[in-house]
Amino acid sequence: MNDLCSDKSVVREKRCMLVDRTEKSIFFLPICIVVAACLWLGSPPCLNAAEKLIFLDYETALQTSKDSQRPLFIFFTSPWCYQCTEMERKVFRNKDIISLLNERFLLVEVDISQEKNLKEEFLINYTPTSLVLDIHGKPIINVKGYIPANQFRKLLRYVSEGHYETTAFAEFEKK
């Protein structure tokens, strides 16, 4: 008789353990679904922030520059410009460059066919043109044409580390 009772209690314990596992699984199931969906659809926007350039309009960037103590990087482009497309495809998709630009600069992209006033203000007659302004809006460096990723990275370091105050870019580039 004791054997039967002990068998029943063992069965009951196993059932209780099975119910506990099922309840825990049901609790974690929605979490697993969300994680799987994020992995399948791509990571959440907060994880993609470093994978995309953050552009501002010129007036906002100019005002923010003084407060944030970051220079402005203005990229003048046009829809018909092949070199502009190549810069966007080969340089502005590089994770290191994206990180440097987003962390150390305020970015403005200007389509000269749409924003003629900025084109005239900065005397832009060629695209692409990469213009960097200090926190007071004064030009630091103005580079026309396609800039390969390695040279572009040096240009960003040249400005963000303050080398422009003491050294010409041609000299800095040789280092």
N, C-alpha and C positions, 0 to 999 in steps of 0.2 A: 504494500500500500504506500509506503513511504517513497518507493521508487516512482510510482505514478505521480505523486504530488511533486516530486522534484523535477520530473520530466515536464510537467505542466508549467512550473515556474520558469524553467529554462526557456520553454517556448514563448512564454509571456515576455521574458526579458529580451529575447531575440526580436519579437514583434515591436517592443518599445524602442529598441535600438534602431530598427528599420524605420519606424515612424519618425524618430529624431533625425535620421539622415535625410529622409524625404523632405521634412520641413526645412532643414538647412539648405538642401538643394533648391527648393522652391524659392527661398530667400535670395540665393546667389544667382539664380537663373536670369533675372532682369539685368543684373550687373554684367554678367557674361555676354548677354545679347548686345548691350551698349558698347562694350569694349570691342566685340567682334565687328559691329557696324562701323565703328570709328576706324578700325584697321582696314576694313574692306573699302570704305568710301574715301579713305584718306584721313590723315590726322586732323584733330580739331584746329580751328583757326588760330588759337593761341600758340600751337606748336609750329604753324606755318609762318609766323610773323618774321622770322629770320630768313625766310625763303622768298620774300617779296619786298620790293622797294616801296617806301612810303613817301608819296609825293604830296606836297602842299601847294596851294596857290601862292603866287609871288608875294602879295601883301601880307598874308598870314606868316609866311616864312620869314620875311624881313622883320616883322614885329617880334616873332618868337626868337629870332637869332640873338637879339640883345639879351633877352632873359636867360636863354639856355647857354650862351657863350659858345655857340657852334656856328661855323661859317656856312654860307649858302652855296650849294652846288646847283647850278642852273644848266640844264641840258636843252639846247635849242635844236629842234628837229623839224622835219617836214614830212608829209605823207609820201612824197615822191623820192625821198632820199634813201638810196641803197645802203650807204655807209651807216646811216642812222639805224636802219633795220639790223645791220650786222652788229653794231654796238649793243643793241638791245638783246640780240640773240646770243652773242658770244661773250660779252663783257658783263652786262647787267643781269645775267643769270648765274654768274659765278658766286657761290655762297660766301666766300671770303670778302669779295667786293661788296656784296649786298650788306653783309654785316658791318663792314667799315663805313659804308655810306650811311646806313640807318643809325649807327651809333655816334658818329662823329660829325655829321653834316645834316643840314636841313635841305631837302631835295625839292627842286622845282623843275617840271618838264614844260617847255614852251613850244607849242606848235606855231611856227612863224606865219603860217597861212591863216591862223585864227587870232593870234595875239600880236598884231602889227605894232602896237604901241611899245611893247618890250623889245621887239626887234629893232625899232628905231632908237629907243633910249640907249641901248647897248651897242648900236651900230653893227648889227649882225647881218652879214651878207653871204654867209656860207653855212651849210649844215652838213654834218653835225658840228656844233660848237659847244665846247664845255667851258663854262665860265664859273669861277669861284670868287665869291665876294666875302670880305671879312664881316665881322659882326656889325659894322657901321655902314655896310653897303658899298664899300670901296672895292674895286676889282683887285684880286690877288694874282690870278693867272687866267689866261684866255687861250684855249687850245682848239684849233680848227682841225676837223677831219677825224677819221677813225683812229682810236687809240687802242692798241693791243692790251690785253688784260694785264700782263706783267708791267708794262709802262704805266698803265692806268693806276695800278696798285701803288707804284712809286709816287705818282702824282698825288694820290690821296694822303699818303704818309708825309710827303713834302709839305702839304698844307696843314694837315691835322696836328703834326708835331712841331709846327712853327718854324721850319727850316727856311721858309720863304722870306723871313725877316733878315736873315744873314747870308743866304746863299742863293745863287741863281739856279734855276731848275736844271739847266744843262750840266752844271757842276755836280749837283746832287744826284742826278741820274747816273753819272759815271761811277758813283760809289757802290 
